[in-house]
Amino acid sequence: MNKEKTSRAPVSQQEFKVEKPTDLNTIGGTVSVEINGDKISVPLGTTILEACRSNKIHIPTLCHHDDLCVAGVCRVCVVEVEGFKTLQAACAFPITSPLKIKTSTSLVRKARRHVIDLMLSEHYGECYSCIRNGNCELQTLADEYGVDGYTFGHVDKPKYEMDKSSYSVIRDMSKCVLCKRCVRTCIDLQEVGVLEAIDRGDKTHISTFFEKPLADVICINCGQCINRCPTAALHANDPSDEIWAAIDDPKKHVVIQTAPSPRAAIGELFGLEAGHSMTGEMNTALRRIGFDKVFDTNFTADLTIMEEGTELIIRLKKALVDKDTSVKLPQFTSCSPGWVKYIEHFYPEYLGHMSSAKSPQQMFGSIIKTFYAKQANIDPKDIISVAVMPCSAKKFECNRPEMDSSGYKDVDFGLTTRELGKMIKEAGIFLPEMPKSHFDSPFGDASGAGLIFGATGGVMEAALRSVIEFVTGNKVEDIFAHADIIPVRGFEGVKYVELPITAVGPVPEILKPLVPSWDFLKGATLKVAIAHGTANAKKIMEDIKAGGKFSECHFIEFMACPGGCIGGGGQPIPTTPEIRAKRAEAIYAEDDSLELRKSHNNPYVKMIYEKFFTDGPCGHLSHKLLHTHYTKRGKFIA
């Protein structure tokens, strides 16, 4: 860690943010337009769609999505504009001069109806048996425009074979409406580029490189394409039937761990607005479904902070005290499986920078089939371990063959928020009506630090709450009011924070075998960064390759999904920046309500180090069960 200030000019955060539209009010003034006879003023460059929405005028869309660039390909949003011979796509028409617009004339309604009819003529399947029944944008449009038959015919057999090769994402292109949202998501939002429009004319379809199965291309399993698909052309690989079978088997002991983000979002599946935390209600529902134990993934999030934070301290000591030039800094977080797969595919030469700590999901899986199995006197082979996650990539992660450090498959099934909501409904339960209940012991109490893992910056904030107290010996509240480390919060694409260490305290007992003194950190400046979404991760990685500002960091949090886990590929549909912000607010509000808000103060974490991981964080047993390593071939070495 460099104690001297760098002479490099600071790089503004704006350089590393997802680009936002320019505030048109500041550069071009306003334009007067007439919409359905009403005169309004809008900023120069505002699209017709934006102008209508801001004035409570509904215009249907299909290819448009608030997260994505304009496409204008579906033509569902057409309107009449005086002086134009043809109807215009409202989403792609910027207002640069006074206009007269009509949004619901006979011609407009007929054109929209024909567009919907044409889409349905190529759309295979029956709505009642579709996974998106009741939450399909094409189905909603058909209902709004009174479609009660197939004007232009209807396909009676699938045009494309379903791709079920991926553990995470299933592709059913016979239901595709060619809106290209998935293409724009993969190329523009995530900058991965797995999907593209192939061929032309009536042969156009969405596919992968050389039409290969999804499991054989560079898909990172993030599921962001699913969250923006308007139909069921893309959906997650659902294991709920197998989980039901395990619940119904009296020989199986079925336990479930729940991550923080599903609790902040699952209420949306039951008609609630975004931003309602349903932790207690969900616990009760899970027991009524038939799960034998309901545990809190936040426990192993706290454990992750202990292991990952200790690993960082070890790396810093080796680099600064032992002068070990082989130490890789900055250290990258490793709890997002989509990010892990991204770096394996695109930056394998930097895998040595990854923390060796497993994700909280996988840590929990190994503990359930070792420590818990022994404590409960249950044969691990009879335990079925289920994880409720906001993430489709967790399905891939738990199926990696290397994830068996317990001697068994550590986590048997990854279940998304959407899939859990379906199971709850199938059990005849209306979640908002459930009484609240607590998690089961011994993994029922966790800190708010583990809880905020669900939002971008949460892992970093959780780590800093502990690291600051470890190193300085002072309360984090002495530096950040109420232990809220605001500089690492927010939805900027990339955040960068410097934390000067002006004084050091005594080394905590649990770390003394590794670090006898903090003197080597006194006067140093800890430099950290946070990125969410792999497009932003790419910006940091390219900066590091060029020897830029972020190469001087010591610790960087990466999350594959926009907004972090609250915007994961398994969360309720739809997703927008506003929805993700409300989910994050619910997580932070729950954290603020807790007395226990630091991972190292979790009594169950202390207990497991006293009783099980007796050689402490990053010790021999914890390395066996809680850590892993990465190779350039994209596989783990246990």
N, C-alpha and C positions, 0 to 999 in steps of 0.2 A: 504494500500500500504506500503510495508516494506521499510523503509529508509535505513536500514543496508544491506550491501551486503551479499548475501547468501554464505555459505561456500560450497555449493554443486558445484561440478565440472561442468563446462559448457558441455552441450551435443552438439556435432558437428551437424550442419545441415545435413551433409551427412547421418547420421543415420536415418533421417526421409525423405529422398528423394526417389522417385521411382528409383529402381535400373537401372543403365545404363550399357551397355556393357563395359567390360574392354577395355582399349586401347591396342589392341593386339600388336601394334608396340613396346610397352614398355616392353613386357614380352617374346616375342618369335621371333622377327625378321620377315623376309619376306620369301615367298615361290614363286618359279617360276612356272607358269602354262601356258599352251597353250590353247587358246580358239579360235576355228575355224581357226587354223593355225597361229594366232598371239600370240607371247610370251609376257607375262606381269608378273609383280611381285605384290603380294598382301600380306597383313599382315597374319601371321599364324592364322588359325581359322576362317578366312573370309569364308562366305558361297559362293557357286557357284553363287547364285542369286546376292549377293552383289558385287562379282567380275565382273559379267557381267554388272550390272547396272553402276558401276563406270567406265566402259569402253564403255558406250553407246550401249550396246547390249541388246535388248529387249527380255525378257522372260516373257510369260504370267503367271499370278497368279490368284488365286481365294481365297484360304483359308488364304493366307499371308496378313498381314496388318502391317504397320510400328509401330502402337501403341501396338501390341500384341505379345505374345510369339510365337515361331515356333510351327506349328502343323503338316504340311506335309501330310495332309489328302486328298486333292483334286486331286493331281498328274497332274495338268495341267502344271506345270513347269518342267516336266521331261526333262532330257538331257542325251546324251551318254557320258559315262566316260570310257576311254580306260582301259581294264583289268576287267571290271565288266560285268557280263552276262546279267544283266537287266538294264533298264533305271533307273536313279536316280532322286529324287526330289531335284531340285536346291536350294530350300529355306531351306532344312534341311540337306544339305551336307556340313560340314565344311572342308575347305582345310587345310590339315596338312602335305602334301607331294606333290612333283611335280606331276601334272596331265595333261592329254590331254583330252580336253572337246570339244564336238560338240553340238551345240544348235539348228540346223535346218536341220538335215538330214531327209531323207524320213521316216525313222523309227520313229523319234521324232515327225514329223508333223502328221503322221498317228495315233500315240498313243494319242497325244493331241486331235485330231479330234474325236477319239473314246470316250475319256473321256467326251468331250463336248456333243456328241451325247447321251451318257448314261445319263448324267444329264438332258438333254432335254426330254428324254423319261419318266422321273419321275416328270417333271416340268409342273404343270397344269396352263392353262390360255393362253390368246392371248396377244402378246406384245402391240398391238395397244390400248388396253383398260386397260393397266397396269399403275399404278401410277408411276412406275419407267421407263416407256418407254422413251428411249433416254438417260437414266442414269442408266443402268443396266449392271453390269459387265458380266453376263452370255450372255446377248444380244450382247455386244461388242465382246466377244470371238467368238460367233457363226458367227458374221460378218467377223471377222478377218480370221477365218478358213474356210470360204466359205460354211457354213452349210445352205443348201437350202431345206432341207427336214428332215424327222424323220427316220433315218436309223434303229433305234431299236424300232419304234413305238412311240405313244404319248398317255398320259392319257386323257380321254374325260370327266372326272368328278373329282371334288375335292376329295382328299383322306382324308382330315381332315376338320372339321367344323371350320370356321373362329371365332376367339376369339375377340369379340368387347366389352368385359366387362369393359375395362379400358377407362377412360376419355382421357388418354394420348397415349397409344400404342395399335395398332391392330396387332394381330398375324395371319398370313395366311400361315400355315405350308405346304400347298399344293404347295407353291412356294419355299420351302426350298431346298437348295442344299447340306446340311449337311457339310458346311465348318467349322462350330463350332465357327465362329467369335463371335457370340452373347454370346456363353457360356464362351469363354475366356474373353470377355469384362466384363460380369457380375461377373465372379468369380475372375479373375486376375486383371483387370484394376480397377474395382469398389469395389471388395470384398463384393458384396451383395449376389450373389449365387442363383438367382431365377431360372435360366435356366440350364438345363443339358441334355446330350444325354441319351435317354431312350431306353431300349431293345438292341438287337444285330442283326447283319446281315442285311437282307433286311427289317427287322422290326424297325431298328434304326430310331428314330425321336427325335426332340428337344422339350422338354416340361417342365412343372413346377412340383412342389411337388405334388404328387398324381394326376397329370394331372388336377389340379385345374385351373379355369379361372384366368387371370392375376390380376384382381381386388381383388382376394381373397388370394393372397400370399404377400410376403414382398417386392414386386416391389416398388422402390422409384420413378418411373416414369421419371427417368433422360433421357431416350431415347438414351443413348450411344450405345445400341444394334442396334438401327435404323441406326445410323451414320456409323456403320461398316458392316451392312448387305449388301451383294453384289446384292441382288435382292429385291423383294417387299414382302418377307416373314414377314418383320417387317416394319411398317410405322405408322405415327402419325394419330390420330383421327381428321380428317379434318372437320371443321365447316363452310367452305367457302360457301356452298350452302345456309345455314341459314343466313349468313352475306349478301349475294347477295339479298336474299328475303327481309331483313331489309332495304337495300339500295333502293330497288325498291318500298318500301312502303312509300307513301307520308306522312303518319301519324307519321313516325318514324324519330327521330333526331339521326343520327348515327355518333358517334364520335370515333376517333381512337387515341390511344397513342402509340408511338413507342420507344422502348428501344434502347440503343446505339449500341449493338452488331449486330442487323440485318442490320444497315446502313453500317457497316464495312464489311459485307459479302454478301449482296444481289446482288452485281455486279457480283459475281461468277456465278449466275444463268443466266446471260446474256452474258457470254463468257469472262468476264474480269478476270484478274489474281487476286488472293487474295491480299488484302491490299488497295483497293480503297473504300474510304468513299463516300457514295451516299446520304447523308442527304438531301440536297436541291432537288435533282432529285426525291427522294422518296416522299417528301412532295407534289410535283406537281403531281406525278402519283396518289397519294392517293386521291387528290381532283378530278382528272379527272375520277377516278373510280366511285366517287359519295359520298365519305365521307363528311359530313357536316362540321366537324371541325377536324383538325389534330393537336394534342398536343404532347408535349415532355415529356416522362416518366422521363427524367432527372430532371424535376421540383420536382417530388416527391422523386427522389433520394436525391436531396438537402434537402427536408423535412425529409427524413429518417435520414440523418446525424444530423439534429437538434434534432429530437426526440430520436434517439438511443444514440447520444453523451450526451444528457442531462440525459438520463437514467443511463448511465455509471457514470456520475458525481454524481448523486443521490446515486447510490450504493456505490461509494467510500466514500462519506461523511458519509453515515450510518455506514459503516464498520469501518472507521478510527476515526471519530469524535464522533458519537453516540454509538460506540462499540456494534453495533447490530450484534450478531453472526449468525443471520439467513440469512444474505445477502449472495447471491451466487456469487462468483467470481472464475474464470474469467467469464466475460459476453461474450456470443456467439452471433454472428450475426444471423439474422433470415430472410434474404431477398432471400435465395435460397430454393425454395420449395422442391427440391430433398434432400437437406441437412436436412430440417425440418423433412421430412418423414423418413430419415435415422436414425436420433436420436430418433424419436418416436418408431421405430422398435427395434433398437439395444442398445440404451442407455437411456431408458425412465427415469431412476433415475437422469439424469442430465438435465431434461427439465427446471428446475428452473434456470438454467444458461442462458437460451435463452433470448435474448432481447424480450420484449413484442411488439416491433415495427413491424407492418406489412411490407410486401415487398412493394417497390415502386409501383408495379402494383396494389396491392390491396388498398394502400392509395389513388391512383389516382381514382380508381373506386368509393370509398366512397365520395371523394370530388366532382366528376362529378355529382353525383346524390343528392348532398346536396348544397354546396356552388355554384357550377356552375349553377345548375338547377334554383336556386333562382335568381342569377345574370342575367341569360338569359331569365327568366320568362317562363321556359319550365317545364311541368309536368314530374317528374322523371320517371313515368311509360311509357312515350313516348321516353325516351332516351335509345338507344342501345349503350353500351360501349364495344368497341373492343380493345384488347391489342395485338400489334405485338411484339413477344418475340422470343429470340433465343432458347427457352426452351419448351420441351414437358411437363414438370412437371407443368408449369404455367396453363395448361389446367385443371389439377387436382385441383390446388390451387383455381382457380376462381370458381370451382364447389363445393368446400367444403361448406356444408350448413350453417356454421357459418359466412361465408363471406357475410353478409347482413346488416352491421351496418348502412347503409344508409336507411334501411327500404325496400330495394329492393335487388336483386342480384347485388352486387357492380360492378363486371365485367361480362358481359354476355358471351363473347367469347375470348378465347386465340388462337391466330393465329401464327403459326411458320413463320420463314423467308422463308422457302421453299413454304409454302402455300400462302404467300403473293406474292411471285414471280409468282406463277401459276395464281393468280387472275390478276396481272398486265398484264401478257401475254394474258389471256383470254379477257381482255379489249382492246387488240390490241395495247398495248403500249410497245415500246422498251426503257427500263429505261435509258440507257446511253445517249439517245438523248433528254431527258427531260430538260427543263430549270430549273434552281434552284429557289426555293422559300422558305420563312421562315415558321416557325410554326405559328399557330394562337394564338392570345391573349385570355385569360389572362395567359395561361400556355405555352407560346412560348419561353420564355427566361429561360435558365438554365445555370448552371456553368459547367466548365470543370470537377469539382469534381464529379458532377453527371454523366458526360459522361464516366469517367474512371471506373465506377462500372462494365463495361463490361469485364474487364480483371482481372485475379486473382491479389489480392493485391489492387485493385482499391477502394473498400469500405474502407479498412484500410487507404489508402492514403488520401481519401476524408475526413474521420473522423479526421485524424491527422492534416490536413491543418486547420481545424476549431478549434480543441481542443487546439493546440499549441497557436493559437492567443487568444483564450478565456482565457487560464490560464496564459500565460506569458505577455500578453499585447503587444507583439512584432510581427512583420511581420514574417510569416513562411519563407519568402525569406531570412531573416537574418540567418536562420539555414540551409536551403536547397535551393540551387541556383534555381531560377525561380520557386520555390515552388514544384519542382520535388523531391519527397521523394523516391529516388532510392533504399534504402535498402529494401523496401517492394515490389518492382517490381521483375519480373522475373518468370521463370517457374520451379524453384526448387519445389519439392513436398511439403516441409514445410519451411517456413522462420520464423526466430525469431529475434526480434529487441528490444533493450533497449534504452529508451530515458530519460536521466537524466533531472530533472526539477530543475535548479539551481536558478531560480528567478521566482517570480510570480507578476502579475500585478493586476489591479482593476477588479472586477467582472463585466462583461457586464450587462447593464440594464435589458435585457430580462431574465437573470438568477438570479438576486438578490433576488427574492422571495424564491428561492430554496437554494442558497449558498451565505451567506453574505460575505465570505472571502475565498481566496485560501491559506491561511497560512498553512493549514494542508497538502498541497501538496509540499511546499517548501523543497527542498533537497531530495525529493523522486525520484524514478526511475520508469517510466511507462514501463511495459513489455507487448509486443504484439506479436502475432503470426498469420500466414496465412497458410491455407491449401487449395489445390484444388484437386478435385477428392476424392471420399469417401474412397478409400484405404488409402490415406494420412490422411483423417479425423480420420480414425480408429487408426492410429499410435499415433496421438495426444491424442485421448480419452483414449487409453490404457495407455499412459504415465501419464495422469491425474489420472486415477484410481490407478496407482501404486505410486502416490505422487511424480511424477518426475518433471522435469524442467517446463513443461507446466502448471502444477497445480499452479505455482507461477505467471502466467500471469494475466493480468487484463482485456484484451480484445483480442478475437480471431476471425478472419474472416474465415468462412468456405464456400466453394463453392462445389457443388456436382459434377460439370463437370470438366474434365481436361482442364486447361487453364482458367477456370472461364466461364463466359457466352459466350465468343467468341467461345468456344468449346461446346456450348449447344446442346442438342438433337434435336433441331429444325433448326439447321444451315445447309447450303448447304453441299451436299455430293460430293466429299470425304472430309475427315478431316485427317490431319497429323500434327505432331509437327510444321513443317515449315509453313503450312497454318495458324495454330492458331497464330503463332508468327507474321505473316504478318497482320492478322486482328488486333492484339493488337497494332502493330505499327501504323495502321491507326487511332485507337482510341486515342492513345497518341499524334499523330501529330495534330489531330483536337483539342484536349485539349490545346496543346501548342499555337495554333493559336488564342485562345480566350482571351479576356481581363478579363472576369469574370471567375475565376478559383477556387472560394471558396464558399461553400454552404451558409454560413451565410451572404455573401454579395449579394445574389440573391435578387433583389428588389421585386420580386413577392412572395418570401418566407416571406420577411418582411411585405408585404402587407397583406398576408393571416393571419398572426398573429395579425396584427392591426385590421383587419375587421372581422375575423371569429374566430380564436382560440385565443380569447382575454386574456385568462388566461395563455397563453404561452405554450412552449413545455412541454409535459407530464402533461398538465393541464386536467381538467375534460372533456372538449369537445374533445380534441385531443386523450385522452385515449379511449373515446367512438368510435371515427371514425378511428383512426390511429394505435391503439394498439389491441393486443389480448394476450391470455395466453394459455399455453399448459398443457395437462394432460397426465398421463401415458397411457391412452387408445388411444392416438394418435388423439384426437379431440381438437378443439379449444373451449375455453370458452370466449365469448365476454365480 
